[in-house]
Amino acid sequence: MPRVISTMIILFSLAGGLPAQVRPELTAEKLDEGLYLVRNTGGNVLFWDGPEGVLAVDCGTVPDHGMRLVDLIRKTTGKEPRFLVLTHYHYDHAGGAAAFPDSTITIAHDSLNRNMAERLEPLMNELLFGPGDRAIAFLEKQAADASLSKEERKNAERALALNTDARERYRSVKPLEADLTFSESLSVNAGRGRVRLLYLGPGHCRDNIMVLFPDYGILHTGDFVLNGALPYLDGPGGGSLVNWISVLEQLEKMEGWTRIVPGHGAVMSRDGLARLREMMTRLLADIRDLKSRNVPYEEALEEMQKKTYLDLPAKDLFPYTFRAVWEELDAVRP
């Protein structure tokens, strides 16, 4: 039978890179005058103390993250957040929205409300609650297994408590409706630190947008760009790898930015964008090749998982990405 290892893997850590039961102290890292980066809430968060009020980009994984983010904004600026821009509907970027004040205006793409209503619950069941419930059942058995040592049972009990707490906190994430939506672009503020919201079509999912601070040369890409992790394609949520690559090509040509705040990972230069595009172009070409050779689905997936260029954090989500690309290519076949 399986043994308990000394350091338990917390399966609920799929959301945002950190288990939700971990409550790190949030800090505001100053990127420029009035512009701050916050890590450790799931996806990267920006907030800007602008001439028309504080604007936040994304808000953490669960309401607890959102509550502590609002407190940090108040402490840093002395103001309430006036605007909350959601780069997309995924819980690790939008799950903290419920903790923002009622006066905060939530802004997103036109299709976010649809994805929230139709896809948030199935996505969380697939990526969180299914694996998480299986982990809890396994840990319950381990904690009660008299054949294990006292230390092993204690490890299982600690991991069980962490997973159970995380499950309850994730269950507090509920779909929401944005107050203001747009189709292609939107300018939120004027004057120093203008903010432009951009939609260049589906990629990571249907509703993913980017937020450009042209006076600072900073672009928050949401999960269009990840630094140090394997991208995840949300096919049921309207994602498209073909268009994702096209968007990355457009970003490389776009003026007005020198630094990227990715959805996850450290701030990047323009060079990092080219490396990501090359990897994703190779991924698309490799899957197209497998389909052209009529390799069966399961064999094709197994072959792709052996590719060393895909050996990055978050590879456990690759089967979902593979299925989404496979089905996308089926749909575009003549």
N, C-alpha and C positions, 0 to 999 in steps of 0.2 A: 504494500500500500504506500501512497505518497507520504513523505515525511515533511514536517514543518521546517522550513529553513530559518536561520537566525534572523534574517531581515525579511519581513513579509512584504510582498508586492501588493500595493493597494490598488485594486482594479478601478476604483472610482477616480483615480488620478488621470484617466483619459481626458477629463475636462480641463483644458487650459494649462496642462503641464504641471499642476500642483493639486494634490488632494484638497477638496473644499474644507476638510476639517482642519487643515493647517491655516493658522491665522497670522501670517507674517505682518509685521509693522509696515504699513504703507508709507512711502516717502515720495515727495515730489522732486524729481530730478530736473533741474532747470536746463532747458535746451537753448533758450534765448529769452529776451526780455518779455516776461509775461506768459511764456509758453513752457509747459511742464509735461514730463513723461512719468507715468506711474506703471510699475511692473508688479508682478505677483498677484494679479487679480484674475488670471486667465489670459485673455488677449491683452496686448499693450493698449494702455489708455493715454490719451493726450487731454490736457485741458488748457484753455487759453483765456486769460483775463483781458478781454477785448473792450472796445469803446462802447459796445451795446450790451455788455454783460459777459459772464463766464460761459464759454462753450466747451463742452466735454465731448470727446470722441470715444465711444464705447464705455462700458460701465461695469465690467467684471462678470463673474460666472453665476453668482447667487446673490439674493438680496443683501446678505451680510456684507459682501464686497461692495455693493452699491452704497450701503449706509456708511461704511468707513471711508469710501471715496468722497461722498458728499461732505463728511466731516473734514477730510483733508483739504478739499476745495475751500471750505469756509475758513479753515485755519490759515491757509496760504494767501487767500485773496481778501478775506473779510466779506465775501459776497456769497449769495446763493447761486447755484448753476441755473442760468437762464435757458440755455439750449443743451440738448443731448442729441448728438448725431450717432446713429447706429449704422456701422458699416455693413452689417448683415444680421440675419435672424438667429444665428447659432448661439446657444446658451452661454458659451464661454466669452461672448462679446456683448450680449444683450440681457443676460440673466439678472443683472443687478438693477435694471431699470425701475422695478417696482419700488425701490427705496428712495428714488429721487423725489423732490417735492412736487406736489400737484401743479405748482406754477411753472415747472420746467416744461419747455416745448420740445417734444421729441420729433426728430426729423429723420427721414429714411427714404429709400427708393419706393416707387409706387408698388412694387411687388413684395415688399417686406410683409405687409399685412396678410397677404395671401399665404406666404410661407409660414408665418407665425401660426395662422389658423389651421393650415393643412399639414405642416411638416414638423413643427417643433416637438410635439408629443411623440410621434413615431421615431424621430431622430434620437430623442433621449432614451426611449425604450430600447432601441437597437444598440446604441453606443454606450449607454450608462446602466440602465436598470436591468437589462438582460444579463450582461456580464457581471454586474454588481451583485445581483441576487444569487447567481451561481457561486460567486466568491464567498458570500455570506453563508450559504448552505455548507460549503466546503469547510469554512473556518469553524462553524458550529460543531461539525463532526470532529474536527481536530482538537478543539478545546475540551471536548468530552471524551477523548480517546485515552483510556487508561494505559494503553501500551506505550504512549509517548512519555518522555521525561517531563518533570515539573516545569523546567525552563521552556520546553517546546510548547506545552499547553499554555503557559503564560504569554508566549509570543503570539499564539493563535488568539488568545483572549484580547490582547491589545489590538491586534489587527482587526478582529471582529468588531470591537468598539468603534474604531476609526471608520470602518466601512459602513456600519450602521448609522453613525452620525452623519456621514457624507450623504447616504441615501436620503435621509430625512431632509437635509438641507437642499439637496437638488430637487426634491419634490415640491419645494416652495417656489420653484421657477414656473411661471405661467405665461401663456401667450399674451401679447399686448398689441395695441393698435397705435401706430405713429400718429401724432397730431398733424404733421405737415409732411407731405410726400412730393416727390418730383420725378420727372421722367428721364431727363438727360443731364441737366446741370442746374445748380442753384447757388447764388451768392448770398451768404447769410449776413456778413458784416461789411462795412465800408470803412475807409480810412486806414490807418496803420494796422497791419496784420489782417488784411482782407482774407476771407475764407471762401474757397470754392469747393462745392460738392460736385463730384463727377461720376457719371455712369457711362461706362464704355461697353456695356453688354454683359452677358453672363460669363462666368468663369468658374471660380470656386463654388458658386451657387447662383441662383437666378437674380438675387437682389443685391449682390455685393457692389458697394460704392467705394470711392476714395475721397480723401479730404486733403485739399491742397492749401498750404499757407505760403503763397508766392513771395510775400515780403520777407519770409524767413528761409525760403528755399527748402521747405520740408513738406513731404508728401506722406500722409498716413494711408497705407494701402489696404487696411483690413487684411484678410487672408488671401488676397491676390498675391501677396509676397510673404514668404516665411523665411526666416534666417536660421539655418541649422536644423531644420526638420523637413520631413518628406511631405509635400503638399497633399491635401486630401480633396478629392473631387466629389461633391455632393450631387450625384446624378438625379435622384428623386427630387431634390430641391432646385432643379433647373440648371445645374452646372454644365459647363462645356469645356473640355480640354482644348478643342480646336480654337474656340474663341479666346480662351484664356491665353494661349500663346500669342494670338493676334494682339490682345491687349498689352501684353508685356512688350511686344515690338513697338506699339504706339508709345508706351511710357518711355522707352529708350530714346525716342525722338522728341519727346515733349520737353519744352523749355520751362523754366520756372522752379525747378527743384534740383538740389544737389545731394540731399539726404533723404532716405526712406525710413520711416517708422513702420516696420512690418507688423503683420498681425501677431506674430510671435517671434521672439528672439531680439538680438541686439540691433541698434540703429545701423543702417547700411549705406554704402556709397552707391554710385551708379554702376560700378563694376560688378557688384553682387547681383544686380538685376540681369545682366547678360548671362552669368553662370546659371541662374535659375531657368532662364528661357532655354538655354542649350540643353539642360537636363530634361526639361519637359518636352522639348522637341524630339529628343532621343526616345523618351518614353512613348510618345505617340507613334513614332516611326517603328519601334520595336513591336508594338501591339498590332499595328497595321500589317507588318510582315508576318506575324503569326496567323493572322486572319487570312492573309493571301495564300498561305500554305495550308489552310484548312486544318490547322492544329486544333484539336478539341479544347473546349473551354478550360477544363480542370488541368490538362497538361500545359496549356498556355500559361495559366496562372502560376503553376509550379516553376515553369521555366523563367518567368519574369521575376519571381521572388529570389532567384539565384543571382540576379544582376547585381554586381557589386556597387554600381553607381546609385542604387536605391537603398544602400545600407545607411540609413539616417534615422534619427529618432522619429517616432510616430509611424514606423513601418507596420505596426500592428493594424493600422487602418488601411494599408495598401489593398487588401482584397476588395474593399468597398470602392476604392478608386478604380481598380482594374475592371470591376463589373461595370462601373459607370462609363468608362472609355469604350469597353467592348460593345455596350448597348448603343452608345453614341455612334460608333462606326457602323453598326448594323443599320441605324436609322438613316445615315447619309449615303448608304450604298445605292448606286443607280439601279 
